[in-house]
Amino acid sequence: MATLTITQDAAKQIRHVLDERGQGLGLRVSVKPSGCSGYSYVLDFADEAKPDEIRFEEHGACVYVDAEALAMLDGSEVDYVSEGLNRYFRFNNPNVKDECGCGESFTV
């Protein structure tokens, strides 16, 4: 069975953004071919669950992952970090074999 972990910080941010927005079930995560290393993460709001998605819930927040992307994301941790003025979702993905220098794309 596939796993995906949502940290408390990520869950707090997901809930915050959905509250501000006034709607949504959670965060939708997928991957697309992109960049110099192969793939990049794609984040969107999940306003409805799609039939081919797997739902992960932790700390009161949900993340929806497309079944096709699940193999690349299996075992990942979704975190939300603040570094200086930058705030963003970070994926700690054990399947990543290499990343490009700018951090925009990865290889599995």
C-alpha positions as CSV (number, residue, x, y, z in Angstrom):
1,M,0.0,0.0,0.0
2,A,1.3,3.4,-1.0
3,T,2.1,6.0,1.7
4,L,2.3,9.8,1.8
5,T,2.9,11.7,5.0
6,I,1.7,15.2,5.7
7,T,3.6,17.2,8.4
8,Q,1.8,19.3,10.9
9,D,3.1,22.5,9.3
10,A,1.9,21.4,5.8
11,A,-1.5,20.4,7.2
12,K,-1.8,23.8,9.0
13,Q,-1.0,25.6,5.7
14,I,-3.4,23.5,3.7
15,R,-6.2,24.2,6.1
16,H,-5.3,27.9,6.2
17,V,-5.4,28.3,2.4
18,L,-8.6,26.4,2.1
19,D,-10.2,28.6,4.9
20,E,-9.1,31.8,3.1
21,R,-10.4,30.5,-0.2
22,G,-13.7,29.4,1.4
23,Q,-13.9,26.1,-0.4
24,G,-12.0,22.9,-1.3
25,L,-11.3,19.5,0.0
26,G,-7.5,19.7,0.1
27,L,-4.3,19.9,-1.9
28,R,-4.0,18.1,-5.2
29,V,-0.4,16.9,-6.0
30,S,0.7,15.5,-9.3
31,V,3.9,15.4,-11.4
32,K,4.5,16.4,-15.0
33,P,7.4,16.0,-17.4
34,S,9.4,19.2,-17.0
35,G,12.8,20.8,-16.5
36,C,16.2,19.5,-17.1
37,S,16.0,16.5,-14.8
38,G,12.7,15.0,-15.9
39,Y,9.7,15.8,-13.6
40,S,8.3,18.6,-11.5
41,Y,5.6,18.7,-8.9
42,V,2.3,20.3,-9.7
43,L,0.1,21.7,-6.9
44,D,-3.5,22.6,-7.2
45,F,-6.7,22.8,-5.1
46,A,-8.8,19.7,-4.9
47,D,-12.4,21.0,-5.0
48,E,-13.7,17.5,-5.7
49,A,-12.2,14.1,-5.6
50,K,-11.5,12.4,-8.9
51,P,-12.1,8.7,-9.4
52,D,-8.5,7.9,-10.1
53,E,-7.0,9.7,-7.1
54,I,-5.8,8.4,-3.8
55,R,-6.6,10.4,-0.7
56,F,-4.2,10.9,2.2
57,E,-5.3,12.5,5.4
58,E,-3.3,13.6,8.4
59,H,-3.6,16.4,11.0
60,G,-7.0,17.4,9.6
61,A,-5.8,18.1,6.1
62,C,-6.1,16.0,2.9
63,V,-3.8,15.5,-0.1
64,Y,-5.1,13.9,-3.3
65,V,-2.6,12.1,-5.6
66,D,-3.3,11.0,-9.1
67,A,-2.9,7.2,-9.4
68,E,-0.3,7.6,-12.2
69,A,1.9,9.8,-10.0
70,L,1.6,7.6,-7.0
71,A,4.6,5.4,-7.9
72,M,6.8,8.5,-8.0
73,L,5.4,10.0,-4.8
74,D,5.2,6.8,-2.7
75,G,6.8,7.2,0.7
76,S,7.1,11.0,0.3
77,E,6.6,13.6,3.1
78,V,4.8,16.8,2.3
79,D,6.1,19.6,4.4
80,Y,5.7,23.4,4.6
81,V,8.8,25.4,5.3
82,S,9.8,29.0,5.8
83,E,13.3,30.0,4.8
84,G,13.9,33.7,5.1
85,L,11.2,35.4,3.2
86,N,10.3,32.3,1.2
87,R,7.5,29.9,2.2
88,Y,6.7,26.9,0.2
89,F,5.6,23.2,0.2
90,R,8.6,20.9,0.1
91,F,8.6,17.3,-0.9
92,N,10.9,14.9,0.9
93,N,10.7,12.2,-1.7
94,P,12.8,9.0,-1.2
95,N,12.3,8.0,-4.9
96,V,14.3,11.0,-6.2
97,K,17.6,9.9,-7.7
98,D,18.8,13.3,-8.9
99,E,17.6,17.0,-8.9
100,C,18.6,19.8,-11.2
101,G,20.8,22.6,-9.8
102,C,17.9,25.0,-9.5
103,G,15.7,22.5,-7.6
104,E,12.8,22.8,-10.1
105,S,12.8,19.3,-11.4
106,F,13.8,15.8,-10.4
107,T,14.6,12.3,-11.7
108,V,13.2,9.0,-10.3
